[in-house]
Each structure stands twice: as structure tokens, then as C-alpha cells.
Amino acid sequence: MKRERPIDHPESEPQGSALTPYGTPRTEVVSSPDADIIHVPPEAAIGEADVRSAEAGEQIKGTSLWEDAWRRLLRNKLAVFGLVIVVLVTITALIGPPLIQKTTGYSPDYMPTNDTRLIKSFPPFTGPDGNFTWTHPMGTDNAGRDMLARVLQGGRISLFVGIISTLVSLLIGVSYGAISGYLGGRVDNLMMRFVDVLYSLPYVIVVIVLLSMFRRQTPEGQLILLFVALGSVSWLTLARIVRGQVLSLKNQEFVLAARATGVSTARIIFRHIVPNTLGPVIVYATLTIPQIMLTEAFLSFLGFGVQAPKSSWGSLAADGIQNIAIFPWQLIFPGVTMALTLFSLNFLGDGLRDALDPQMRKV
């Protein structure tokens, strides 16, 4: 164990003074053979780690910025609530339809053919004979299909569209903004003016035009086209965010050192600068997923989104609103599930923004 003390300067301070020549309190740093463990007095503590007094003789191991961000996120009750809801909805959407089919025999597309009645839509917890049953906890639709299985299948499609389209927008926006911010000058000016032109175009109208021009005949092809159309027009804000981050990072010492050692421009951008912008990118991605899901629901409601036999929350709401006066559960259950998921994603995004904000580190 080695103890280091500041060198005394008798000419500049009285003997035994508790202050340094610059008027700050004297501090003692006690180092140990383990480089991760230090003793530091409270007045010299930096960061959010639980550093206690050196006089107490305790050794505290430091924490990383990601661990500090995780702690702040867990202290945000709304963010934790949103995280729990998103995880539950995702798990149930993935394993729910196969589990329902295995236990009850009803798949999301199963339509009973031995029932000759005209009305096949029954309220929740009600069977075709009008008696109470656990088989259909959300009722059935006009064709007699189980609403719970269809809502879970719709959640799978909606989440899939939101996540894949967000990844497409991240790929385009991060690359575009990073290149623009790093190159700077006329290239940056030209690239940002192109973004301004795209900003002037109506977002939803552009998506509808793309879906109408390149419409596919199969549901799978239409779904892939929906991924590309939504992702290719939702990257503009992300490009501006990444460009601002790159402008503040490209003159830092680690970038200058990379240039001096002959590292290529592409490697500097994507290996050294882009990883340092992950905080804002993660926050924006979390807030983009509900936005794209809501846009997909709107497009499916208009008939430009997910095509039958596949279904999303938007297409289920479009089917349910036609019978809202007679069979309201056909609209209530997909609508409430979608609203709860969107609220949860927004709560989670706000919590991540607060947790990853560098200004919140000392709060």
C-alpha cells in the first residue's frame, strides 16, 4: 500500500495549513495494488459511484457509465412500467398464437365451418351456445375467429414492422449524418439541404405514393415493401441528430490521434466516432418504434398497409370500426392493446433519454 501526499510549499502557505496554494482543500489519494479500487475523500469524489470517506477505511469499486445509466433508469417508475409492458407484450405476441392453438385448437385464421348461423361474432367469454367459456376471452370476429389469437398475431406484425423499419432508418440516418458531419464544408451543406427538401414533403403522403407505385400482390411482398417505405422516410431527424454529435466529436483528441496514425476516413467515422453517439441514437430509436407502429396502423386502416390474411393492430381496428355499434369488442381490444404498447414505448424512451443524458450524471 502506498500513500501519496502533495508536496509542501512553505514559501506559499503557512506550516500545517489545510489548503493548497490554490485555495482548495488538501486531499489524500490512497492507491492499492488493485487498480480498480481507490480511496478518495468525499470532497474529491467525482461521478455517481457511492464513494465513502477514506477515513472509514472502505474500498469501493468504480462503476461504468452504462451501469450508472441503468441505475437511473430503474429509479424511473414510468420507464420501468413501460419496460415491463413492452417485454410482456413481446413475449405474449411471440408465444401466444402457438400456445392458443395447442391448448384450444383455434389458430388466428381458423374459421368454424360447421356453424351455419349468420352471426358468428360472440362477446368475450361467450361460446356459440351463449354459455360462459374460457375459450374466447376476447370474443370472436365476424367470421368466428378467436380475437385473442388475432390480437396477438397483429401485435407480432406491428412490432415486427416497427422494429425492422426503425433498423432501416437507423442504418440510413446514422451513416448519412455521420458522413455529412465529418466531411463538413460544401459536402455537409449539400447533404443537409437535401434533407431540408425531404422535410418539406408530407411524410404520410410519400409513404402512400411509394406503396401505391410498388404495390405487391402477395402479403409477404407488401409487408417487405412496408418495411422499406417506412424506414426510407423516417431517417431525416436521426441524420440531423447524428450530424450534431459528430460535429462535436470530430475535433476531439482521440480523432486527431487516429488521423495522425493514418487511419482511413471510413474507419474513423464508423469505428471511432459513431460508437460515441450511441446514447442519442438508442433514445431516438426507442421513440421511433411507436411512431412507425402508429403510422403503420394508420396505413393499414386506410388499406395501404398489411394485407389479409395477415393482420396488424391497424387492420384489426379497421375491421372492428365497421361493427362498433353492434360488436364493440372487435375494436376495443386491438385498440387498447396498441395504445398501451405505444404509451409504454414512449415512457421507456423518455426514461432512456433521462438516464443517458450526461447532464443527469450528478443528479
Buried (B, 14 or more C-beta within 10 A) or exposed (E): EEEEEEEEEEEEBEEEEEEBEEEEEBBBBBBEEEEEEBBBBEEBBEEBBEBBEBEEEEBBEEBEEEEBBEEBBEEBEBBBBBBEBBEEBBEBBBEBBEEBBEEBEBBBBBBEEEEEEEEBBBEBBBEBEEEEBEBBEBBBBBEBBBBBBBBBBBBBBBBBBBBBBBBBBBEBBBBBBBBBBBBEEEEBEEBBEBBEEEEEEEBEEBBBBBBEEEEBEEBEEBBEBBBBBBBBBBBBBBBBBBBBBBBEBBEEEEBEEBEEEEBEEEEBBBEBBBEBBBBBBBBBBBBBBBBBBBBBBBBBBEEBBBBEEBBBBBBBBBBBBEBEEEBBBBBBBBBEBBEBBBBBBBBBBBBBBBBBBEEBBEE
